[in-house]
Amino acid sequence: MQNSQAKDLFQLQTELIEMKVDMAVSKAIDRAVTQLSDLIAGVRDEVHGLRGEMNARLSSVEQRLIAVETKLGIKNIFHTEIRSRTLDYSFKAGWLALGGGIMYVMVLVHTLLVR
């Protein structure tokens, strides 16, 4: 009988040790999960902050780019207008020179024929 009580006592001690180990492992796992959750939340907050900062900076860059494009667009319009008017006046001057040349030839031919 004493032998079976010793086995029961040993078995109870073994079960108690296993339960303590299980509880310790469970607590360690819970702490690790909590730390990972906190770490993930911190990283998420950090990424969210970086995203906001990048959006603000990109918005600033976009505004600058729009200002530059607007300024360049005005310069391009100005240069295009100058080029257009120069070509227009050159074309008119060419027609005027051609008309004047034809008139000169006609007057010259007329004077030669009339004589």
Protein Blocks (a to p, Z undefined) as FASTA:
>chain_A
ZZmmmmmmmmmmmmmmmmmmmmmmmmmmmmmmmmmmmmmmmmmmmmmmmmmmmmmmmmmm
mmmmmmmmmmmmmmmmmmmmmmmmmmmmmmmmmmmmmmmmmmmmmmmmmmmmmZZ
